[in-house]
Structure formats: C-alpha cells, structure tokens
Amino acid sequence: MPIIGFPLLLIPLAVCNIIIFMMPGVDFEAPVAVVRLWSGNSWPLTIRDLLLSVAALLLVLEVIKAGRPGAKFATDHFLSLLVFAAAAGEFVALPQFGNSTMFMLAMLALVDVLAGIGLRPRRVRRKPAAPPVQKQAKPAASDAGTEPASKSSDTETDSSPSIASPTLQPAASSSSASR
C-alpha cells in the first residue's frame, strides 16, 4: 500500500506552514463558509476547523495503519516522532506558530506517537502459534486376532480431557481406579 512510510499528519502541518509562510495575512479564525444547521443557527467554518478536522481523520488512518499486521512499524513510528518534533518545535520556537491551531496539530501528532508505542506490544504478541502437539499413537494389541478398541469406546470410558504434559493429567476417576 503506498501510504506506508508516509506520515499522514504531515499533510495538515504542511498546509499550516504554507498558510503561515506564504500567506501571512490569512487569519486561521476567518470564516471560510457559513453552515446553516438544522437548529437554525449559523456555524462559521474556519480554516482552523478544517485543518483540525482533516488532521483528526488522518490520525484515525495513521492508527489503523499502525495496527496492521506486517506494517513497517519502525519506519512509520520514527516518521511520526519526527512530525511531532517538528510541530512541537515550530509551536515553541517560532512566534507565528504560537497559536491554538498549531498546538492542536502538535497534540494530534503526539497522540499518533503514543498510539504507535501503545500498539507495539500488540504487534509483538501476534507471532504465529506453535504447531499443535501430536498425541502418541497407542501400541497395537498383542493378540493378532484382537482388534484395537475403537475411538468411540475410548471416549465413553475415559471422558477426561487429554493434556500435553503427563504431570498435568487429571487424577483417575473412581470407575477407572476400581479396575
């Protein structure tokens, strides 16, 4: 899949950088559109709202991508960490990025990093299961004329579950002990 190895949260951060550096007069709180709600209220949709909405949706895709078995989690996690470091660094160090939009984008990048750390133990546990332990075959009957007991008679006489380890076998029941 082509999105592996590309941090999706880089997209809203890049848009934010483009707006701040190339369009210095644009305000994040300026309404882009006004949406009329069913209640009759008007909701002004801002650039900030759009950026954070897109970032939240991309965060969901990042977490889904991180949880897939066989994903390149080391590369994805490292790139997510770089995106968080860049977003936090811009927010703290550059005065034009010191706004709530950049803070929320940095927080979403932090959630991406923490989700990658949280999903790491799940990925480790998903190793292929060991092959099942095979039961040892019962020895053939000593008499040539005697037929071995059928499997259905075994289950009727001994209903205890078989366990792979001989030390963990259940105690013999009273009916088999009296024989």
C-alpha positions as CSV (number, residue, x, y, z in Angstrom):
1,M,0.0,0.0,0.0
2,P,1.5,3.4,-0.9
3,I,0.7,5.2,2.3
4,I,3.1,3.0,4.3
5,G,6.2,5.0,5.3
6,F,4.5,8.4,4.8
7,P,3.3,10.2,7.9
8,L,-0.2,11.4,7.0
9,L,-0.3,14.1,9.7
10,L,2.4,15.8,7.7
11,I,-0.3,17.0,5.3
12,P,-2.2,19.4,7.7
13,L,1.1,20.6,9.1
14,A,2.4,21.3,5.6
15,V,-0.8,23.2,4.8
16,C,-0.4,25.2,8.1
17,N,3.2,26.0,7.1
18,I,2.1,27.1,3.6
19,I,-0.6,29.4,5.1
20,I,1.7,31.0,7.7
21,F,4.8,31.4,5.4
22,M,3.3,32.1,2.0
23,M,0.1,33.9,3.0
24,P,1.0,35.9,6.1
25,G,-2.2,38.0,6.1
26,V,-4.6,34.9,6.3
27,D,-6.2,34.5,9.7
28,F,-7.0,31.0,11.0
29,E,-10.2,32.3,12.6
30,A,-11.6,33.9,9.5
31,P,-14.7,32.1,8.3
32,V,-14.3,30.2,5.1
33,A,-18.0,29.4,4.8
34,V,-21.1,29.6,7.0
35,V,-23.1,26.4,7.5
36,R,-26.8,26.6,8.4
37,L,-27.6,24.0,11.0
38,W,-31.0,22.2,11.5
39,S,-31.5,24.1,14.7
40,G,-31.5,27.3,12.7
41,N,-28.1,28.5,14.0
42,S,-25.3,29.5,11.7
43,W,-21.9,28.0,12.2
44,P,-18.9,29.8,10.7
45,L,-16.5,27.2,9.3
46,T,-12.9,28.5,9.7
47,I,-9.5,27.4,8.4
48,R,-8.7,26.2,11.8
49,D,-11.8,23.9,11.9
50,L,-10.9,22.5,8.5
51,L,-7.3,21.8,9.4
52,L,-8.1,20.1,12.7
53,S,-10.9,18.1,11.1
54,V,-8.7,16.8,8.4
55,A,-5.9,16.1,10.9
56,A,-8.3,14.1,13.1
57,L,-9.4,12.0,10.2
58,L,-5.8,11.4,9.1
59,L,-4.9,10.4,12.7
60,V,-7.5,7.7,12.6
61,L,-5.9,6.4,9.4
62,E,-2.5,6.6,11.0
63,V,-3.7,4.4,13.9
64,I,-5.3,1.9,11.6
65,K,-2.1,1.8,9.5
66,A,0.0,1.3,12.7
67,G,-2.2,-1.6,13.8
68,R,-2.0,-3.6,10.7
69,P,0.0,-6.8,10.9
70,G,3.2,-6.8,8.9
71,A,3.3,-3.0,8.8
72,K,6.7,-1.3,8.7
73,F,6.1,0.0,12.2
74,A,9.7,1.1,12.9
75,T,9.8,3.4,9.9
76,D,6.2,4.7,10.5
77,H,6.8,5.3,14.2
78,F,10.1,7.1,13.6
79,L,8.5,9.4,11.0
80,S,5.6,10.1,13.3
81,L,8.1,11.0,16.0
82,L,9.8,13.4,13.5
83,V,6.5,15.0,12.6
84,F,5.7,15.5,16.3
85,A,9.1,17.0,17.0
86,A,8.8,19.4,14.1
87,A,5.3,20.5,15.1
88,A,6.2,21.0,18.7
89,G,9.4,22.8,17.8
90,E,7.6,25.2,15.5
91,F,4.9,25.8,18.1
92,V,7.5,26.6,20.9
93,A,10.3,28.3,18.9
94,L,8.6,30.3,16.1
95,P,6.3,33.2,17.1
96,Q,4.0,33.0,14.1
97,F,3.2,29.3,15.0
98,G,2.3,30.2,18.6
99,N,-1.5,29.7,18.2
100,S,-4.0,27.1,19.3
101,T,-4.2,25.6,15.8
102,M,-0.6,24.7,15.8
103,F,-0.9,23.5,19.4
104,M,-3.7,21.1,18.5
105,L,-1.9,19.8,15.4
106,A,1.2,19.1,17.7
107,M,-1.1,17.3,20.2
108,L,-2.6,15.1,17.4
109,A,1.0,14.3,16.3
110,L,1.7,13.4,19.9
111,V,-1.3,11.1,20.0
112,D,0.0,9.4,16.9
113,V,3.4,8.8,18.5
114,L,1.8,7.4,21.7
115,A,-0.6,5.2,19.8
116,G,2.4,3.7,18.0
117,I,4.0,3.0,21.3
118,G,0.8,1.5,22.7
119,L,0.2,-0.7,19.7
120,R,3.8,-2.1,19.8
121,P,3.1,-4.8,22.4
122,R,0.1,-6.0,20.4
123,R,2.2,-6.5,17.3
124,V,4.8,-8.5,19.2
125,R,2.1,-10.9,20.6
126,R,0.8,-11.7,17.1
127,K,3.5,-14.2,16.3
128,P,2.4,-17.4,14.6
129,A,1.2,-20.0,17.0
130,A,3.3,-23.1,17.7
131,P,2.2,-26.2,15.9
132,P,-0.2,-28.4,17.9
133,V,1.4,-31.2,20.0
134,Q,0.6,-34.6,18.4
135,K,-0.6,-37.4,20.6
136,Q,1.5,-40.6,20.7
137,A,-0.1,-43.5,19.0
138,K,-1.4,-46.3,21.2
139,P,0.5,-49.5,20.9
140,A,-1.2,-52.2,18.8
141,A,-2.9,-55.1,20.6
142,S,-0.6,-58.0,21.4
143,D,-3.0,-60.7,20.0
144,A,-3.2,-60.9,16.3
145,G,-6.9,-61.8,16.4
146,T,-7.9,-58.9,18.7
147,E,-9.0,-55.7,17.1
148,P,-7.9,-52.4,18.7
149,A,-10.6,-50.6,20.6
150,S,-12.5,-48.0,18.5
151,K,-12.2,-44.4,19.2
152,S,-15.8,-44.1,20.4
153,S,-15.3,-46.7,23.1
154,D,-12.2,-44.7,24.3
155,T,-14.3,-41.5,24.7
156,E,-17.1,-43.4,26.6
157,T,-14.8,-44.9,29.2
158,D,-12.4,-42.0,29.7
159,S,-14.1,-38.6,29.4
160,S,-11.2,-36.7,31.0
161,P,-9.5,-34.2,28.6
162,S,-6.0,-35.0,27.5
163,I,-3.3,-32.6,28.3
164,A,0.1,-32.5,26.6
165,S,2.1,-32.8,29.8
166,P,1.9,-36.1,31.7
167,T,2.4,-34.3,35.0
168,L,-0.7,-32.2,34.4
169,Q,-3.0,-35.2,33.7
170,P,-6.2,-35.2,35.9
171,A,-6.5,-37.7,38.6
172,A,-8.0,-41.1,37.6
173,S,-11.8,-41.3,38.3
174,S,-13.2,-43.8,40.8
175,S,-14.6,-46.0,37.9
176,S,-11.2,-46.4,36.3
177,A,-9.4,-46.8,39.6
178,S,-11.5,-49.8,40.6
179,R,-10.4,-51.8,37.5
